[in-house]
Amino acid sequence: MGPLFPPGSTQYTCTASVIDSPTGDLLITAAHCLSGTGAGWRFVPGYDDGTEPYGSWTIVGLYGPRAWLDATTSSSDYVIAEVAPRVLGGKEQSVQGAVGANRLATAPTTGATVTVPAYAIGDKHPLTCTARVSYQGVYPAFICNPYVGGTSGAPWLEQVRGATTVVGVIGGLHQGGCFPATSYSAPFDGTTLAVAASAAQGATPSVLPPAPSDGCSP
């Protein structure tokens, strides 16, 4: 897990995490965090108070669900990002090989427990909270304060049969919520898993549309 930095910027704007894949080079975050091809964005796993313990990894491709690409549908507010390998110790290594990964899974059930590590803009250290899942319509939700700007895309981690799985990311309804105490996710389903599988299989990358308004009152 780590923050996402726009091209040429020293200020992160969102959070992403590594998901398990045969290629070892895939992240997941919220679709509203990125637009276009994502070229030049950097992922910095384990970032803490300005330190980059595993270096930075450059995004080279994005893979979005059709409902977001065509209509920025909030229930499809997630994107798979591919990052380039790095040469570490004279040997090429994938981001998954360097830091590990969590398995992507479908949405949690009501009452499930999730832990959500995230990077709020301006904070020197990541924050985390463990909470129970509820639902607002189709959107998974949890209550914990304060998940503010920068936390979009943060993984919802659930322990399933002893393994850590990613069952959501902050996003979805109102791009994650209008108030810092309540956060949402798009409901991950079979389409989510299919997008990740197609990214691992070398599909043509997507070009993401700009994010619409989050619909929150000014």
C-alpha positions as CSV (number, residue, x, y, z in Angstrom):
1,M,0.0,0.0,0.0
2,G,1.2,3.5,-0.8
3,P,0.4,6.9,-2.1
4,L,0.0,8.0,-5.8
5,F,2.0,11.0,-7.0
6,P,1.0,12.9,-10.1
7,P,3.7,13.4,-12.7
8,G,6.3,15.9,-11.5
9,S,4.6,16.4,-8.1
10,T,6.0,15.9,-4.6
11,Q,2.4,15.9,-3.2
12,Y,0.5,12.7,-3.3
13,T,-3.2,12.8,-4.1
14,C,-4.6,9.2,-3.7
15,T,-3.8,5.8,-2.3
16,A,-3.3,2.5,-4.1
17,S,-2.2,-1.1,-3.3
18,V,-0.6,-4.1,-5.0
19,I,-2.9,-6.9,-6.0
20,D,-1.8,-10.5,-6.6
21,S,-1.3,-11.3,-10.3
22,P,0.7,-13.6,-12.5
23,T,2.6,-10.7,-13.9
24,G,3.3,-9.1,-10.4
25,D,2.9,-5.6,-11.7
26,L,-0.7,-4.6,-10.9
27,L,-2.2,-2.1,-8.5
28,I,-5.8,-1.1,-7.7
29,T,-7.1,2.3,-6.8
30,A,-10.2,4.5,-7.4
31,A,-10.9,5.4,-11.1
32,H,-11.7,9.0,-10.1
33,C,-8.1,9.4,-9.0
34,L,-6.7,9.1,-12.5
35,S,-7.5,10.2,-16.1
36,G,-6.0,9.6,-19.5
37,T,-3.4,6.9,-19.7
38,G,-2.0,7.5,-16.3
39,A,1.5,7.9,-17.8
40,G,4.0,9.4,-15.4
41,W,2.1,8.8,-12.2
42,R,4.2,7.2,-9.4
43,F,3.3,4.6,-6.7
44,V,5.5,4.7,-3.6
45,P,4.8,1.6,-1.4
46,G,5.5,2.0,2.3
47,Y,5.9,5.7,2.1
48,D,6.3,7.3,5.5
49,D,7.4,10.9,6.4
50,G,9.1,11.5,3.1
51,T,11.0,8.2,3.0
52,E,10.6,5.7,0.1
53,P,11.7,2.4,1.5
54,Y,11.0,0.5,-1.8
55,G,11.5,3.4,-4.2
56,S,8.8,4.5,-6.6
57,W,7.1,2.6,-9.4
58,T,5.9,4.2,-12.6
59,I,2.4,3.6,-14.0
60,V,2.5,2.5,-17.6
61,G,-1.1,1.4,-18.2
62,L,-4.6,1.7,-16.8
63,Y,-7.5,-0.8,-17.1
64,G,-10.9,0.3,-16.3
65,P,-14.4,-1.2,-16.3
66,R,-16.6,-0.4,-19.3
67,A,-19.2,1.4,-17.1
68,W,-16.6,3.9,-15.9
69,L,-15.0,4.3,-19.3
70,D,-18.3,5.0,-21.0
71,A,-20.3,6.9,-18.4
72,T,-18.1,7.4,-15.2
73,T,-20.7,5.2,-13.3
74,S,-20.0,5.6,-9.6
75,S,-20.6,1.9,-8.9
76,S,-17.6,1.2,-11.2
77,D,-15.2,3.6,-9.6
78,Y,-12.1,1.5,-9.6
79,V,-9.1,1.0,-11.9
80,I,-6.3,-1.5,-12.3
81,A,-2.9,0.1,-12.9
82,E,0.1,-1.6,-14.4
83,V,3.6,-0.4,-13.2
84,A,6.9,-0.9,-14.8
85,P,9.5,-3.2,-13.2
86,R,12.6,-1.7,-11.5
87,V,16.2,-2.8,-11.4
88,L,17.1,-3.5,-7.7
89,G,20.5,-4.9,-6.8
90,G,21.3,-5.3,-10.5
91,K,18.2,-7.5,-11.1
92,E,14.9,-6.6,-12.6
93,Q,12.1,-7.0,-10.1
94,S,8.3,-6.5,-10.1
95,V,6.5,-4.5,-7.5
96,Q,4.8,-7.6,-6.2
97,G,8.2,-9.3,-5.9
98,A,9.5,-6.3,-3.9
99,V,6.7,-5.7,-1.5
100,G,4.2,-8.6,-1.8
101,A,0.5,-8.4,-2.7
102,N,-3.0,-9.1,-1.6
103,R,-5.6,-11.1,-3.5
104,L,-8.4,-9.3,-5.2
105,A,-11.9,-10.4,-4.1
106,T,-15.5,-9.4,-4.4
107,A,-17.4,-7.0,-2.1
108,P,-17.6,-7.8,1.7
109,T,-20.9,-8.8,3.3
110,T,-22.8,-6.6,5.8
111,G,-21.1,-6.9,9.2
112,A,-17.7,-8.0,7.8
113,T,-14.6,-6.4,9.4
114,V,-12.3,-4.5,7.1
115,T,-9.0,-2.6,7.8
116,V,-8.4,0.4,5.6
117,P,-4.8,1.9,5.5
118,A,-4.7,5.2,3.7
119,Y,-2.7,8.4,3.0
120,A,-4.5,11.6,3.9
121,I,-3.1,14.7,2.1
122,G,-0.7,16.6,4.3
123,D,-0.2,13.8,6.8
124,K,3.4,12.5,7.4
125,H,2.3,9.0,8.2
126,P,-0.5,6.7,6.9
127,L,-3.6,6.3,8.9
128,T,-5.6,3.1,9.5
129,C,-8.9,2.1,10.9
130,T,-10.7,-1.3,11.4
131,A,-14.5,-1.1,11.2
132,R,-17.5,-3.1,10.3
133,V,-19.2,-2.9,6.9
134,S,-22.7,-1.7,6.3
135,Y,-24.4,-0.8,3.0
136,Q,-26.0,2.2,1.5
137,G,-27.9,0.9,-1.5
138,V,-25.3,-1.1,-3.5
139,Y,-22.4,0.6,-1.9
140,P,-20.3,-0.9,0.9
141,A,-19.7,1.6,3.7
142,F,-17.7,2.0,6.9
143,I,-17.7,4.6,9.6
144,C,-14.4,6.0,10.9
145,N,-13.0,9.5,11.1
146,P,-11.1,11.2,9.4
147,Y,-10.8,9.8,5.9
148,V,-10.3,13.0,3.9
149,G,-8.6,13.9,0.6
150,G,-5.8,11.6,-0.4
151,T,-7.5,8.5,1.0
152,S,-9.4,7.7,-2.2
153,G,-8.3,4.4,-3.6
154,A,-7.2,3.0,-0.2
155,P,-7.7,-0.7,0.0
156,W,-10.4,-2.4,2.2
157,L,-8.6,-5.4,3.6
158,E,-10.6,-8.4,4.8
159,Q,-9.2,-11.5,6.3
160,V,-10.7,-14.5,4.5
161,R,-9.6,-18.0,5.5
162,G,-6.3,-16.7,6.8
163,A,-5.5,-14.6,3.7
164,T,-5.7,-10.8,3.3
165,T,-8.0,-9.9,0.5
166,V,-8.8,-6.5,-1.1
167,V,-12.6,-6.3,-1.2
168,G,-13.0,-2.6,-2.0
169,V,-11.3,0.8,-2.3
170,I,-12.4,4.1,-1.0
171,G,-14.5,5.6,-3.9
172,G,-17.9,4.8,-5.4
173,L,-20.7,6.8,-3.9
174,H,-19.7,10.5,-4.0
175,Q,-16.2,9.4,-4.9
176,G,-15.8,7.9,-1.4
177,G,-18.1,10.1,0.6
178,C,-18.9,13.7,1.4
179,F,-18.0,13.6,5.0
180,P,-14.7,12.3,6.6
181,A,-16.5,9.9,9.0
182,T,-18.2,7.8,6.4
183,S,-16.5,6.2,3.4
184,Y,-17.8,4.1,0.6
185,S,-16.5,1.7,-2.1
186,A,-17.8,0.6,-5.5
187,P,-19.2,-2.9,-5.1
188,F,-16.5,-5.2,-6.4
189,D,-18.0,-8.1,-8.4
190,G,-17.1,-10.5,-11.2
191,T,-16.4,-7.6,-13.5
192,T,-13.8,-6.3,-11.2
193,L,-12.0,-9.6,-11.2
194,A,-12.3,-9.8,-15.0
195,V,-10.7,-6.4,-15.5
196,A,-7.8,-7.4,-13.4
197,A,-7.5,-10.7,-15.3
198,S,-7.5,-8.9,-18.6
199,A,-4.8,-6.5,-17.4
200,A,-2.6,-9.5,-16.4
201,Q,-3.2,-11.1,-19.8
202,G,-1.9,-8.0,-21.7
203,A,-5.1,-6.4,-22.9
204,T,-5.0,-3.0,-24.6
205,P,-4.8,-0.3,-21.8
206,S,-7.7,2.0,-21.3
207,V,-7.9,5.8,-21.6
208,L,-9.8,7.0,-18.5
209,P,-12.2,10.0,-18.8
210,P,-11.8,12.9,-16.3
211,A,-13.7,12.3,-13.1
212,P,-17.1,14.0,-12.8
213,S,-18.2,16.1,-9.8
214,D,-18.5,14.1,-6.6
215,G,-22.0,15.4,-6.1
216,C,-21.3,16.8,-2.7
217,S,-22.7,20.1,-1.6
218,P,-20.2,23.0,-1.8
